[in-house]
């Protein structure tokens, strides 16, 4: 991905400058470990691009971008605990490398550091409109992410999952923080309400596409690149868009078989292969790919509504990169 701006390098450099203390080692070392694990950094990148699209200053938007990335990593640490995931980005997850209490504390500190980054926007003044709006935007996003995660856990326990309930879940779990990333950049740039609304809708489309694409990659990607075992969502009993679409499109016999396999107490690799086979037979893989394509197309259409700029060009490049990613 070739962007005009060296956004990722600037984000990485500023993440390294976060002033974590040296002691207690058991608290600060895991936090450094999390941030050193890499990742796409596309959420903080969206914050910078959101500011640029609205004629803002990228250096001024950087603290908001860092706050978004810190919150994202906070959710990953806690997600790994809830999912019992042994690895993240090809490395042991925090609770596996250390232990569960250490991981919980590390996640909590990342959460606190996220809000500490926002203090530069007028944290010394309770009446600062921009500071207040940034805080409320991030708080709303976190609350919505938590709601989405709770819905995801509820859906694991039921077989009758509709496409509507699935989309509602990922709108919270995945889209909320992506929308907030773009909106926070716009807030820093003192954007108009119309621009903020446009970016919020754009973030929703990107989030939906990104999550459905992750669902697809769970069964189609190279596990080494993707950083997760093939069919990991199936092993965890997650109700992905593939599961929902397969039930929607399959015969009664296929729906019964799918429900039975996904709700087994012990799912084997053979069971995973059989579930993926059902996804192929019902056309769920192609149907999911079509929905991903539609969401990215809508994201491009929303982006095109902004004035021409290097930031618009880079956002379109980013969307193309995300659309064609294989991990």
Sine and cosine of phi, psi and omega as CSV:
sin_phi,cos_phi,sin_psi,cos_psi,sin_omega,cos_omega
0.00,0.00,0.89,-0.46,-0.01,-1.00
-0.96,-0.30,0.96,-0.27,0.05,-1.00
-0.97,-0.23,0.48,-0.88,0.00,-1.00
-0.92,0.40,-0.68,0.73,-0.01,-1.00
-1.00,0.03,0.55,-0.84,0.04,-1.00
-1.00,0.03,0.83,0.56,-0.14,-0.99
-0.89,0.46,-0.75,0.66,-0.10,-0.99
-0.89,0.46,-0.67,0.75,0.01,-1.00
-0.88,0.47,-0.64,0.77,0.00,-1.00
-0.93,0.38,-0.63,0.78,0.03,-1.00
-0.90,0.44,-0.73,0.68,0.00,-1.00
-0.87,0.50,-0.67,0.74,-0.02,-1.00
-0.89,0.45,-0.66,0.75,-0.01,-1.00
-0.95,0.30,-0.53,0.85,0.08,-1.00
-0.89,0.45,-0.62,0.78,0.02,-1.00
-0.91,0.41,-0.40,0.92,-0.06,-1.00
-1.00,0.04,-0.06,1.00,0.04,-1.00
-0.87,0.48,0.82,-0.57,-0.16,-0.99
-0.98,0.19,0.92,0.39,0.11,-0.99
-0.93,0.37,0.65,-0.76,0.03,-1.00
-0.96,0.27,0.16,-0.99,0.02,-1.00
-1.00,0.02,-0.45,0.89,-0.01,-1.00
-0.73,-0.68,0.55,-0.83,-0.02,1.00
-0.93,0.36,0.71,-0.70,-0.03,-1.00
-0.86,0.51,-0.63,0.78,-0.06,-1.00
-0.92,0.40,-0.25,0.97,0.04,-1.00
-0.99,-0.13,-0.76,0.65,-0.15,-0.99
-1.00,0.10,-0.51,0.86,0.03,-1.00
-0.89,0.45,-0.70,0.71,0.06,-1.00
-0.88,0.48,-0.56,0.83,0.03,-1.00
-0.91,0.42,-0.69,0.72,0.05,-1.00
-0.90,0.45,-0.65,0.76,0.00,-1.00
-0.85,0.52,-0.69,0.73,0.00,-1.00
-0.88,0.48,-0.76,0.65,-0.07,-1.00
-0.95,0.30,-0.41,0.91,0.04,-1.00
-0.99,0.17,-0.12,0.99,-0.05,-1.00
-0.97,0.24,-0.04,1.00,0.04,-1.00
0.98,0.18,-0.57,-0.82,-0.11,-0.99
0.86,-0.50,0.15,-0.99,-0.07,-1.00
-0.96,0.28,-0.42,0.91,-0.04,-1.00
0.83,0.55,0.44,0.90,-0.08,-1.00
-0.98,0.19,-0.33,0.94,0.06,-1.00
-0.94,0.35,-0.78,0.63,0.07,-1.00
-0.90,0.43,-0.51,0.86,0.08,-1.00
-0.88,0.48,-0.65,0.76,0.03,-1.00
-0.90,0.44,-0.57,0.82,0.05,-1.00
-0.89,0.46,-0.71,0.71,0.02,-1.00
-0.90,0.43,-0.68,0.73,0.01,-1.00
-0.92,0.38,-0.59,0.81,0.06,-1.00
-0.87,0.49,-0.66,0.75,0.05,-1.00
-0.92,0.40,-0.70,0.71,-0.02,-1.00
-0.89,0.45,-0.64,0.77,0.02,-1.00
-0.87,0.49,-0.45,0.89,-0.04,-1.00
-0.97,-0.26,0.40,0.91,0.07,-1.00
0.90,0.44,0.52,0.85,0.03,-1.00
-1.00,-0.07,0.10,-1.00,0.00,-1.00
-1.00,-0.09,0.81,-0.59,-0.09,-1.00
-0.93,0.37,-0.59,0.81,0.03,-1.00
-0.90,0.44,-0.61,0.79,0.01,-1.00
-0.93,0.37,-0.51,0.86,-0.03,-1.00
-0.99,0.11,-0.18,0.98,-0.10,-0.99
-0.86,0.51,-0.72,0.70,0.03,-1.00
-0.84,0.54,-0.62,0.79,0.04,-1.00
-0.91,0.41,-0.63,0.78,0.04,-1.00
-0.89,0.45,-0.66,0.75,0.02,-1.00
-0.91,0.42,-0.61,0.79,-0.01,-1.00
-0.89,0.45,-0.63,0.77,0.03,-1.00
-0.90,0.43,-0.69,0.73,-0.01,-1.00
-0.92,0.39,-0.60,0.80,0.04,-1.00
-0.91,0.42,-0.68,0.74,0.05,-1.00
-0.90,0.44,-0.67,0.74,0.03,-1.00
-0.84,0.54,-0.70,0.71,-0.01,-1.00
-0.94,0.33,-0.54,0.84,0.13,-0.99
-0.84,0.54,-0.71,0.70,-0.01,-1.00
-0.91,0.40,-0.58,0.82,-0.01,-1.00
-0.92,0.40,-0.67,0.74,0.01,-1.00
-0.87,0.50,-0.72,0.69,-0.02,-1.00
-0.96,0.28,-0.56,0.83,0.08,-1.00
-0.87,0.50,-0.68,0.73,-0.01,-1.00
-0.88,0.47,-0.58,0.81,0.06,-1.00
-0.91,0.41,-0.74,0.67,-0.05,-1.00
-0.91,0.41,-0.60,0.80,-0.04,-1.00
-1.00,0.08,-0.18,0.98,-0.08,-1.00
0.91,0.41,0.53,0.85,-0.05,-1.00
-0.97,0.23,0.77,-0.64,-0.03,-1.00
-0.99,0.13,-0.37,0.93,-0.07,-1.00
-0.65,-0.76,0.36,-0.93,0.06,-1.00
-0.52,-0.85,0.83,-0.56,0.01,-1.00
0.83,0.56,0.63,0.78,0.07,-1.00
0.97,0.23,0.17,0.99,0.03,-1.00
-0.78,-0.63,0.33,-0.95,0.06,-1.00
-0.85,0.53,0.68,-0.73,0.08,-1.00
-0.91,0.41,0.30,-0.95,-0.12,-0.99
-0.87,0.50,-0.68,0.74,-0.05,-1.00
-0.94,0.33,-0.34,0.94,0.08,-1.00
-1.00,0.09,-0.63,0.78,-0.01,-1.00
-0.95,0.32,-0.60,0.80,0.06,-1.00
-0.92,-0.39,-0.97,-0.25,0.08,-1.00
-0.35,-0.94,0.08,-1.00,-0.12,-0.99
-0.91,0.41,-0.72,0.69,0.03,-1.00
-0.86,0.51,-0.63,0.77,0.02,-1.00
-0.89,0.46,-0.67,0.74,0.00,-1.00
-0.90,0.44,-0.66,0.75,0.01,-1.00
-0.88,0.47,-0.70,0.71,0.02,-1.00
-0.90,0.43,-0.67,0.75,0.01,-1.00
-0.88,0.47,-0.69,0.72,0.05,-1.00
-0.87,0.49,-0.68,0.74,0.01,-1.00
-0.88,0.48,-0.64,0.77,-0.01,-1.00
-0.93,0.36,-0.63,0.78,0.06,-1.00
-0.86,0.50,-0.63,0.78,0.06,-1.00
-0.87,0.50,-0.74,0.67,-0.02,-1.00
-0.90,0.43,-0.66,0.75,-0.02,-1.00
-0.91,0.43,-0.51,0.86,0.03,-1.00
-0.87,0.49,-0.72,0.69,-0.01,-1.00
-0.96,0.28,-0.46,0.89,0.06,-1.00
-0.89,0.45,-0.55,0.84,0.00,-1.00
-0.90,0.43,-0.49,0.87,-0.08,-1.00
-0.98,0.20,-0.18,0.98,-0.06,-1.00
-0.89,0.45,-0.37,0.93,-0.02,-1.00
-0.93,0.36,-0.24,0.97,-0.04,-1.00
-1.00,-0.05,0.40,0.92,0.05,-1.00
0.93,-0.37,0.46,0.89,-0.02,-1.00
-0.90,0.44,-0.30,0.95,0.02,-1.00
-0.99,0.11,-0.07,1.00,-0.01,-1.00
-0.77,-0.64,0.91,-0.41,-0.03,-1.00
-0.90,0.43,-0.31,0.95,-0.05,-1.00
-1.00,-0.07,0.09,1.00,-0.03,-1.00
-0.94,0.34,0.93,-0.37,-0.06,-1.00
-0.88,0.47,-0.65,0.76,-0.05,-1.00
-0.93,0.38,-0.68,0.73,0.03,-1.00
-0.87,0.49,-0.70,0.71,-0.02,-1.00
-0.89,0.45,-0.68,0.73,-0.05,-1.00
-0.93,0.36,-0.62,0.78,0.05,-1.00
-0.89,0.45,-0.71,0.70,0.02,-1.00
-0.88,0.47,-0.72,0.69,-0.03,-1.00
-0.91,0.42,-0.60,0.80,0.03,-1.00
-0.90,0.43,-0.70,0.71,-0.02,-1.00
-0.94,0.34,-0.66,0.75,0.03,-1.00
-0.88,0.48,-0.70,0.72,0.02,-1.00
-0.88,0.47,-0.65,0.76,0.00,-1.00
-0.90,0.43,-0.68,0.73,-0.01,-1.00
-0.90,0.43,-0.70,0.72,0.03,-1.00
-0.87,0.50,-0.67,0.74,-0.02,-1.00
-0.94,0.35,-0.60,0.80,0.09,-1.00
-0.88,0.48,-0.69,0.72,0.02,-1.00
-0.89,0.46,-0.65,0.76,0.05,-1.00
-0.88,0.47,-0.67,0.74,0.03,-1.00
-0.90,0.44,-0.64,0.77,0.03,-1.00
-0.91,0.42,-0.64,0.76,0.03,-1.00
-0.90,0.44,-0.66,0.75,0.04,-1.00
-0.90,0.44,-0.63,0.78,0.03,-1.00
-0.87,0.50,-0.69,0.72,0.01,-1.00
-0.91,0.41,-0.61,0.79,0.03,-1.00
-0.92,0.40,-0.64,0.77,-0.02,-1.00
-0.92,0.40,-0.45,0.89,0.04,-1.00
-0.89,0.45,-0.40,0.91,-0.10,-0.99
-0.99,-0.10,-0.02,1.00,-0.02,-1.00
-0.80,-0.60,0.50,-0.86,0.01,-1.00
-1.00,-0.09,-0.41,0.91,-0.08,-1.00
-1.00,-0.02,0.97,0.23,-0.02,-1.00
-0.98,-0.22,0.83,-0.56,0.02,-1.00
-1.00,-0.01,0.31,-0.95,0.05,-1.00
-0.89,0.45,-0.58,0.81,0.02,-1.00
-0.89,0.46,-0.70,0.71,-0.01,-1.00
-0.93,0.36,-0.58,0.82,0.06,-1.00
-0.90,0.44,-0.74,0.67,-0.02,-1.00
-0.91,0.43,-0.58,0.81,0.07,-1.00
-0.89,0.47,-0.66,0.75,0.00,-1.00
-0.90,0.43,-0.75,0.66,-0.06,-1.00
-0.97,0.24,-0.37,0.93,0.11,-0.99
-0.88,0.47,-0.53,0.85,0.07,-1.00
-1.00,0.07,-0.81,0.58,-0.13,-0.99
-0.89,0.45,-0.62,0.78,-0.10,-1.00
-0.91,-0.40,-0.73,0.69,-0.13,-0.99
-0.95,0.32,-0.52,0.86,-0.14,-0.99
-0.86,0.51,-0.72,0.69,-0.05,-1.00
-0.96,0.27,-0.53,0.85,0.04,-1.00
-0.92,0.40,-0.68,0.73,0.08,-1.00
-0.89,0.46,-0.69,0.73,0.00,-1.00
-0.88,0.47,-0.60,0.80,0.00,-1.00
-0.86,0.51,-0.75,0.66,0.01,-1.00
-0.91,0.40,-0.70,0.72,-0.04,-1.00
-0.90,0.44,-0.64,0.77,-0.02,-1.00
-0.91,0.42,-0.58,0.81,0.10,-1.00
-0.89,0.45,-0.64,0.77,0.01,-1.00
-0.92,0.39,-0.63,0.78,0.02,-1.00
-0.89,0.46,-0.69,0.72,0.04,-1.00
-0.85,0.53,-0.59,0.81,-0.03,-1.00
-0.99,0.12,0.10,1.00,-0.03,-1.00
0.82,0.57,0.71,0.70,-0.03,-1.00
-0.94,0.33,0.28,-0.96,0.05,-1.00
-0.97,0.25,0.31,-0.95,0.04,-1.00
-0.88,0.47,-0.58,0.82,0.02,-1.00
-0.90,0.43,-0.66,0.75,0.03,-1.00
-0.91,0.42,-0.66,0.75,0.01,-1.00
-0.90,0.43,-0.68,0.74,0.04,-1.00
-0.88,0.47,-0.65,0.76,0.00,-1.00
-0.90,0.44,-0.69,0.73,0.00,-1.00
-0.93,0.36,-0.55,0.83,0.05,-1.00
-0.90,0.43,-0.68,0.73,0.04,-1.00
-0.93,0.38,-0.62,0.79,0.05,-1.00
-0.88,0.48,-0.71,0.71,0.02,-1.00
-0.88,0.48,-0.60,0.80,0.04,-1.00
-0.89,0.46,-0.70,0.72,0.01,-1.00
-0.90,0.43,-0.67,0.74,0.02,-1.00
-0.89,0.46,-0.69,0.72,-0.03,-1.00
-0.89,0.45,-0.70,0.72,0.03,-1.00
-0.88,0.47,-0.71,0.70,0.01,-1.00
-0.89,0.46,-0.70,0.72,-0.06,-1.00
-0.88,0.47,-0.69,0.72,-0.04,-1.00
-0.95,0.32,-0.69,0.73,0.04,-1.00
-0.90,0.44,-0.56,0.83,0.07,-1.00
-0.91,0.41,-0.65,0.76,0.08,-1.00
-0.87,0.49,-0.65,0.76,0.05,-1.00
-0.86,0.52,-0.67,0.74,0.03,-1.00
-0.92,0.40,-0.73,0.68,-0.05,-1.00
-0.90,0.43,-0.44,0.90,0.04,-1.00
-0.83,0.55,-0.50,0.87,-0.02,-1.00
-0.92,-0.38,-0.16,0.99,-0.06,-1.00
-0.89,-0.45,-0.34,0.94,-0.11,-0.99
-0.99,0.14,0.34,-0.94,0.15,-0.99
-0.93,0.36,0.88,-0.47,-0.04,-1.00
-0.82,0.57,-0.53,0.85,0.01,-1.00
-0.91,0.42,-0.66,0.75,0.02,-1.00
-0.96,0.27,-0.68,0.73,-0.11,-0.99
-0.96,0.29,-0.39,0.92,0.02,-1.00
0.98,0.19,0.21,0.98,0.02,-1.00
-0.63,-0.78,0.44,-0.90,0.05,-1.00
-0.93,0.38,0.51,-0.86,0.01,-1.00
-0.89,0.45,0.75,-0.67,0.00,-1.00
0.96,0.29,0.41,0.91,0.00,-1.00
-0.86,0.51,-0.61,0.80,0.02,-1.00
-0.90,0.43,-0.58,0.81,0.03,-1.00
-0.92,0.39,-0.69,0.73,0.02,-1.00
-0.86,0.51,-0.57,0.82,-0.04,-1.00
-1.00,0.04,-0.03,1.00,0.01,-1.00
0.96,0.29,0.40,0.92,-0.03,-1.00
-0.97,0.25,0.60,-0.80,0.01,-1.00
-0.99,-0.10,1.00,0.05,-0.02,-1.00
-0.99,0.11,0.07,-1.00,0.04,-1.00
-0.89,0.45,-0.47,0.88,0.03,-1.00
-0.91,0.41,-0.68,0.74,0.03,-1.00
-0.89,0.46,-0.73,0.69,-0.05,-1.00
-0.90,0.44,-0.71,0.70,-0.03,-1.00
-0.93,0.36,-0.58,0.81,0.03,-1.00
-0.90,0.43,-0.66,0.75,0.04,-1.00
-0.92,0.39,-0.58,0.81,-0.02,-1.00
-0.93,0.35,-0.59,0.81,-0.12,-0.99
-0.98,-0.18,-0.29,0.96,-0.12,-0.99
-0.99,0.13,0.20,-0.98,0.09,-1.00
-0.97,0.25,0.15,-0.99,0.04,-1.00
-0.86,0.51,-0.67,0.74,0.01,-1.00
-0.89,0.45,-0.65,0.76,0.01,-1.00
-0.93,0.38,-0.62,0.78,0.03,-1.00
-0.90,0.43,-0.67,0.74,0.02,-1.00
-0.89,0.46,-0.71,0.70,-0.02,-1.00
-0.90,0.43,-0.67,0.75,0.00,-1.00
-0.90,0.44,-0.72,0.69,0.02,-1.00
-0.86,0.51,-0.69,0.72,-0.03,-1.00
-0.89,0.46,-0.71,0.71,-0.05,-1.00
-0.92,0.40,-0.72,0.69,-0.09,-1.00
-0.94,0.35,-0.40,0.92,-0.04,-1.00
-0.98,-0.20,0.26,0.97,0.08,-1.00
-0.91,0.40,0.56,-0.83,0.06,-1.00
-0.92,0.40,-0.66,0.75,0.01,-1.00
-0.83,-0.56,0.95,-0.30,-0.01,-1.00
-1.00,-0.09,0.83,-0.56,0.00,-1.00
-1.00,-0.06,0.16,-0.99,0.06,-1.00
-0.89,0.46,-0.56,0.83,0.05,-1.00
-0.90,0.44,-0.66,0.75,0.05,-1.00
-0.88,0.47,-0.67,0.75,0.02,-1.00
-0.87,0.50,-0.73,0.69,0.02,-1.00
-0.87,0.50,-0.62,0.79,0.00,-1.00
-0.94,0.35,-0.59,0.80,0.06,-1.00
-0.91,0.41,-0.70,0.71,0.04,-1.00
-0.88,0.48,-0.60,0.80,0.08,-1.00
-0.87,0.49,-0.64,0.77,0.05,-1.00
-0.92,0.40,-0.60,0.80,0.07,-1.00
-0.87,0.49,-0.65,0.76,0.00,-1.00
-0.94,0.35,-0.72,0.70,-0.05,-1.00
-0.88,0.47,-0.61,0.79,-0.05,-1.00
-0.99,0.10,-0.12,0.99,-0.04,-1.00
0.98,0.19,0.27,0.96,-0.03,-1.00
-0.91,0.41,-0.57,0.82,0.00,-1.00
-0.89,0.46,-0.74,0.67,0.01,-1.00
-0.92,0.40,-0.64,0.77,-0.01,-1.00
-0.90,0.43,-0.64,0.77,0.03,-1.00
-0.92,0.40,-0.67,0.74,0.02,-1.00
-0.87,0.49,-0.61,0.79,0.03,-1.00
-0.91,0.42,-0.63,0.77,0.01,-1.00
-0.93,0.37,-0.62,0.78,0.07,-1.00
-0.87,0.49,-0.72,0.69,0.02,-1.00
-0.84,0.54,-0.70,0.72,-0.02,-1.00
-0.89,0.45,-0.69,0.72,-0.02,-1.00
-0.91,0.41,-0.65,0.76,0.04,-1.00
-0.92,0.40,-0.60,0.80,0.04,-1.00
-0.89,0.46,-0.67,0.74,0.04,-1.00
-0.91,0.42,-0.60,0.80,0.03,-1.00
-0.89,0.45,-0.67,0.74,0.04,-1.00
-0.89,0.45,-0.68,0.73,0.00,-1.00
-0.88,0.48,-0.63,0.78,0.04,-1.00
-0.93,0.37,-0.65,0.76,0.02,-1.00
-0.89,0.46,-0.60,0.80,-0.04,-1.00
-0.90,0.43,-0.26,0.97,-0.01,-1.00
-0.97,0.24,-0.23,0.97,0.05,-1.00
-0.99,0.11,0.41,-0.91,0.06,-1.00
-0.88,0.47,0.48,-0.87,0.02,-1.00
-0.89,0.46,0.70,-0.71,0.03,-1.00
-0.24,-0.97,0.18,-0.98,0.07,-1.00
-0.90,0.45,-0.51,0.86,-0.03,-1.00
-0.95,0.30,-0.61,0.79,0.09,-1.00
-0.90,0.43,-0.68,0.73,0.03,-1.00
-0.87,0.49,-0.68,0.73,-0.01,-1.00
-0.94,0.34,-0.58,0.82,0.04,-1.00
-0.91,0.40,-0.65,0.76,0.05,-1.00
-0.90,0.44,-0.61,0.79,0.07,-1.00
-0.90,0.43,-0.66,0.75,0.02,-1.00
-0.89,0.45,-0.69,0.73,0.02,-1.00
-0.88,0.48,-0.65,0.76,0.03,-1.00
-0.90,0.43,-0.64,0.77,0.03,-1.00
-0.90,0.44,-0.73,0.69,0.00,-1.00
-0.90,0.44,-0.64,0.76,-0.01,-1.00
-0.87,0.49,-0.60,0.80,-0.09,-1.00
-0.98,-0.18,0.16,0.99,-0.06,-1.00
-0.93,0.38,0.45,-0.89,0.05,-1.00
-0.83,-0.56,0.37,0.93,0.06,-1.00
-0.44,-0.90,0.00,0.00,0.00,0.00
